Amino acid sequence: MKMRSSLGRVRGLGSAKEGVGHWWVQRLTAVALVPLALWFVGSLIGQVGASHAAVAAWLAQPCPAIVMILLAIATFYHAALGLQVVIEDYVSSEGVRLVAIAAMKLACFALATAAVFAVLKLAL
């Protein structure tokens, strides 16, 4: 049974078949961020009062460095997904919307890259 009207089919309007995938990925990153954020908060509490050298030595270990990189990637990817939805919902001009989404994705990618670089610089 078709849910679109014949006029909608003719005009090509309706589902772009991307919304469900976007929704699922956003939920998966949210679920992944829960243990990563809890680990991050616990780790910060454990580092209270430590010197910069002690924190750098702790982050130079493989497990904390890998988890910190996963946290950075998941955080910025989740942020990009959420901001894309906000831009799509509230920016009415097609051209401005495309530029805003492209700029936002570029900014999130740049910030994620900087975060990964910072962790690797301390870890290596």
Disulfide bonds with the S-S distance in Angstrom:
none
